Amino acid sequence: MELHFRNIDYVTPPGSLTDRLSHPYYGESSSVEVSLFHDHRYAFFFWNKWTQDLRKKDRKFAPPGLVTIDWHQDLMWPNETEKGWLDGLDLLNNRDVSLYAWANLTSINDGQIMAAAYLNLIGNIYIHCRQGRFDSHWEDEIFIDKYSNKHLIKKFKGYDDLERYLSMSTENKIYFDIDLDFFTLDNPLNGVGKNFTYLTNKQITEMLKPNRPLISWIFERMKGFTIAIEPEHTGGLLKSNKILGLIDSIYFKPGLFSNYAWQWNKQTNWKHLENK
């Protein structure tokens, strides 16, 4: 069957949603997109889209680093076959990139980061996660992309360690990425425990609040924000939506994707900017 796309210039991964907001640090003088999707691999599409948009403004643009919070490390390096697929991908064609993220990236959602690094769509990679059974799993790595650029990969067991490291880094552009399964503790689908358990709302709020030094640091440098829902890894859709609702209440007022025709004061905005 031949597929016909009604708007070839506006094709996004299935079920994904994007809101363009004022910037969380610079306010109305700039803007940033927040993108939401079920399958984490779809982040690849948005990182590419944002990097291509930024490169249109500056051909020598170095891609943003990635700060990701996830239960898993999601660091599967592309094999030679996958490198061939990536080499042939037209990164300026949203349809092709969207279909690639859907059909060619692994369905277990662990290949999107290194595929993006291979194509130099993201810079250095900083991961706060729970996955890693042995000390060797937490060691720094260097990945060489197809253009011979080096990408540092750092993994952090402790959130405070990530915060301390980035506060002293020279990174000046960041994509912020959250997978909601991080907020599970026991997670039988990930081989830990028999029942799902979770961080408390207070713990999640303390991690993500805008005046937290790490979040403030990220917001100042943020070029895009991706959120993966992945309900099967969070104990079900209702549990996933509950966590998403908490994050929404921490950051946004009114909530994400609130749109009222010609009533700009009712559009989604950053809550912490409300009184500035």
C-alpha positions as CSV (number, residue, x, y, z in Angstrom):
1,M,0.0,0.0,0.0
2,E,1.3,3.4,-0.9
3,L,1.1,6.0,1.8
4,H,0.0,9.5,1.0
5,F,1.0,12.3,3.5
6,R,-1.4,15.2,3.5
7,N,1.3,17.6,4.8
8,I,4.7,16.3,3.9
9,D,6.4,19.1,5.9
10,Y,4.5,18.3,9.1
11,V,5.0,14.6,9.9
12,T,5.8,13.5,13.5
13,P,6.1,10.1,15.2
14,P,2.8,8.4,16.0
15,G,1.0,9.8,19.0
16,S,3.6,12.5,19.8
17,L,2.6,16.0,20.9
18,T,4.6,19.2,20.9
19,D,4.0,22.5,22.7
20,R,6.0,25.6,21.9
21,L,6.4,27.8,25.0
22,S,8.4,30.8,26.1
23,H,11.8,29.9,27.3
24,P,12.0,28.8,31.0
25,Y,15.0,31.1,31.6
26,Y,14.8,33.9,29.0
27,G,11.0,34.2,29.0
28,E,9.2,35.8,26.1
29,S,12.5,36.8,24.4
30,S,13.0,33.2,23.2
31,S,11.1,30.0,22.9
32,V,11.5,26.3,23.4
33,E,9.5,23.1,22.5
34,V,8.3,20.5,24.9
35,S,7.6,17.1,23.2
36,L,5.7,14.2,24.7
37,F,5.4,10.6,23.4
38,H,4.9,7.0,24.6
39,D,8.0,5.3,23.0
40,H,11.3,6.8,24.1
41,R,12.9,6.2,20.7
42,Y,10.8,9.0,19.3
43,A,13.0,11.5,21.1
44,F,15.5,10.9,18.2
45,F,13.0,12.7,15.8
46,F,12.8,15.8,18.0
47,W,16.5,16.0,18.8
48,N,17.1,15.9,15.0
49,K,14.4,18.5,14.3
50,W,15.7,20.9,16.8
51,T,19.4,20.5,15.8
52,Q,18.5,21.0,12.2
53,D,16.6,24.2,13.1
54,L,19.5,25.5,15.1
55,R,22.0,24.7,12.3
56,K,19.9,26.7,9.9
57,K,20.8,29.7,12.0
58,D,24.5,28.8,12.4
59,R,26.2,26.3,10.1
60,K,29.0,25.8,12.5
61,F,26.6,25.0,15.4
62,A,27.8,22.4,17.8
63,P,24.9,20.2,19.0
64,P,23.5,20.5,22.5
65,G,24.6,18.0,25.2
66,L,21.9,15.6,26.5
67,V,20.9,15.4,30.1
68,T,18.6,12.4,30.5
69,I,16.8,11.0,33.6
70,D,15.8,7.3,33.0
71,W,15.6,4.0,34.7
72,H,17.7,2.5,31.9
73,Q,20.9,3.7,30.4
74,D,19.6,3.4,26.8
75,L,23.1,3.3,25.4
76,M,22.9,0.6,22.7
77,W,25.6,1.5,20.1
78,P,24.5,1.1,16.5
79,N,25.9,-1.9,14.7
80,E,27.3,-1.7,11.2
81,T,23.9,-2.4,9.5
82,E,22.3,0.3,11.6
83,K,25.1,2.7,10.8
84,G,24.4,2.1,7.1
85,W,20.7,2.9,7.6
86,L,21.6,6.1,9.5
87,D,24.1,7.1,6.8
88,G,21.4,7.0,4.2
89,L,18.8,8.9,6.3
90,D,17.7,12.3,5.0
91,L,17.8,14.3,8.2
92,L,16.1,17.3,6.5
93,N,13.0,15.1,5.7
94,N,10.6,15.0,8.7
95,R,8.7,12.2,7.1
96,D,11.7,10.0,6.7
97,V,13.1,10.7,10.2
98,S,9.7,10.1,11.7
99,L,9.3,6.7,10.0
100,Y,12.9,5.8,10.8
101,A,12.3,6.4,14.5
102,W,9.2,4.3,14.4
103,A,10.4,1.4,12.2
104,N,14.2,1.2,12.3
105,L,15.1,2.2,15.9
106,T,14.8,-0.8,18.2
107,S,11.4,-1.3,19.7
108,I,12.8,-1.8,23.2
109,N,13.8,1.9,23.0
110,D,17.4,1.7,23.9
111,G,19.1,2.9,20.7
112,Q,17.9,6.5,20.2
113,I,20.7,8.2,22.1
114,M,23.6,6.6,20.4
115,A,21.9,6.9,17.0
116,A,21.6,10.6,17.6
117,A,25.3,10.7,18.8
118,Y,26.4,8.8,15.7
119,L,24.9,11.5,13.5
120,N,26.2,14.3,15.7
121,L,22.6,15.5,16.6
122,I,23.6,15.6,20.3
123,G,26.9,16.4,22.0
124,N,28.0,14.9,25.3
125,I,25.7,12.6,27.2
126,Y,24.9,12.8,30.9
127,I,22.6,10.1,32.3
128,H,21.1,9.7,35.8
129,C,19.7,6.2,35.9
130,R,19.2,3.0,38.0
131,Q,20.4,0.4,35.5
132,G,23.9,-0.9,36.0
133,R,24.7,-4.1,37.9
134,F,28.5,-3.9,37.9
135,D,31.0,-1.1,38.5
136,S,32.1,-1.3,34.8
137,H,28.6,-0.4,33.8
138,W,29.1,3.1,35.4
139,E,32.4,3.9,33.8
140,D,32.8,6.9,31.5
141,E,32.9,6.2,27.8
142,I,34.0,8.0,24.6
143,F,32.0,7.5,21.5
144,I,33.4,8.6,18.0
145,D,30.6,9.6,15.6
146,K,30.6,9.3,11.8
147,Y,32.3,12.7,11.5
148,S,35.1,11.7,14.0
149,N,33.7,13.9,16.8
150,K,34.2,12.7,20.3
151,H,31.1,12.3,22.6
152,L,31.7,11.9,26.3
153,I,29.2,9.6,28.0
154,K,28.9,9.9,31.8
155,K,26.5,7.9,34.0
156,F,25.5,9.0,37.5
157,K,24.0,6.8,40.3
158,G,23.4,9.9,42.4
159,Y,21.3,12.9,41.4
160,D,23.6,15.1,43.6
161,D,26.6,13.8,41.6
162,L,25.0,14.8,38.3
163,E,24.2,18.2,39.8
164,R,27.7,18.8,41.1
165,Y,29.3,17.7,37.8
166,L,27.2,19.8,35.5
167,S,27.4,22.9,37.7
168,M,31.2,22.9,37.0
169,S,31.0,21.9,33.3
170,T,31.4,24.2,30.3
171,E,28.2,23.0,28.6
172,N,26.2,25.9,27.2
173,K,23.4,24.1,25.4
174,I,21.3,21.2,26.6
175,Y,18.4,19.0,25.6
176,F,16.6,17.8,28.7
177,D,15.1,14.3,28.5
178,I,12.9,12.5,31.1
179,D,11.6,8.9,30.9
180,L,8.8,8.5,33.5
181,D,9.9,5.0,34.4
182,F,12.8,6.5,36.4
183,F,10.4,7.4,39.1
184,T,9.8,3.7,39.8
185,L,12.0,2.0,42.4
186,D,11.0,-1.7,42.4
187,N,10.1,-2.4,38.8
188,P,9.3,-6.1,38.0
189,L,9.4,-5.4,34.2
190,N,13.0,-4.3,34.7
191,G,13.8,-7.3,36.9
192,V,13.6,-5.6,40.3
193,G,11.0,-6.7,42.9
194,K,7.6,-8.3,42.4
195,N,5.5,-5.1,42.5
196,F,6.0,-1.6,41.3
197,T,7.0,1.0,44.0
198,Y,7.6,4.7,43.4
199,L,9.4,7.7,44.6
200,T,7.0,9.9,46.6
201,N,5.5,13.1,45.2
202,K,7.7,15.1,47.6
203,Q,10.9,13.4,46.3
204,I,9.9,13.9,42.7
205,T,9.1,17.6,43.4
206,E,12.4,18.1,45.2
207,M,14.3,16.7,42.2
208,L,12.5,18.7,39.5
209,K,11.5,22.0,41.1
210,P,12.6,25.0,39.0
211,N,14.8,26.5,41.8
212,R,16.7,23.3,42.2
213,P,20.3,24.2,41.2
214,L,20.5,21.5,38.5
215,I,17.1,22.4,37.0
216,S,17.9,26.1,37.0
217,W,21.2,25.2,35.3
218,I,19.4,23.1,32.7
219,F,16.7,25.7,32.1
220,E,19.2,28.4,31.4
221,R,20.8,26.2,28.7
222,M,17.7,24.3,27.4
223,K,17.1,24.0,23.7
224,G,14.4,21.3,23.9
225,F,12.6,19.1,26.4
226,T,11.5,15.5,25.7
227,I,9.3,13.4,28.0
228,A,8.7,9.7,27.4
229,I,5.6,8.2,29.1
230,E,6.3,4.5,28.5
231,P,3.3,3.3,30.6
232,E,4.3,-0.4,30.4
233,H,7.4,0.4,32.3
234,T,5.7,2.6,35.0
235,G,3.1,0.2,36.2
236,G,0.4,1.1,33.7
237,L,-1.2,4.1,32.0
238,L,-2.9,5.5,35.1
239,K,0.4,5.4,37.1
240,S,2.3,7.0,34.2
241,N,-0.3,9.7,33.8
242,K,-0.2,10.4,37.6
243,I,3.6,11.0,37.4
244,L,3.1,13.1,34.3
245,G,0.4,15.1,36.0
246,L,2.8,15.8,38.9
247,I,5.5,17.0,36.5
248,D,2.9,19.1,34.7
249,S,1.9,20.7,37.9
250,I,5.5,21.5,38.9
251,Y,6.4,23.2,35.7
252,F,3.3,24.5,33.8
253,K,0.2,26.7,34.3
254,P,-2.1,26.0,32.8
255,G,-1.1,22.5,31.9
256,L,0.6,21.3,28.8
257,F,-1.3,21.6,25.6
258,S,-3.8,24.1,27.0
259,N,-5.0,26.1,24.1
260,Y,-7.8,28.6,23.9
261,A,-8.4,30.5,20.6
262,W,-7.3,34.1,20.9
263,Q,-7.0,33.9,24.7
264,W,-3.2,34.0,25.1
265,N,-3.4,34.3,28.9
266,K,-4.9,30.8,28.9
267,Q,-2.1,29.2,26.9
268,T,0.5,26.9,28.5
269,N,3.3,28.7,30.2
270,W,6.0,28.0,32.8
271,K,4.6,28.4,36.2
272,H,7.8,29.8,37.7
273,L,7.7,32.7,35.2
274,E,4.2,33.7,36.3
275,N,5.3,36.4,38.7
276,K,8.4,37.6,36.8
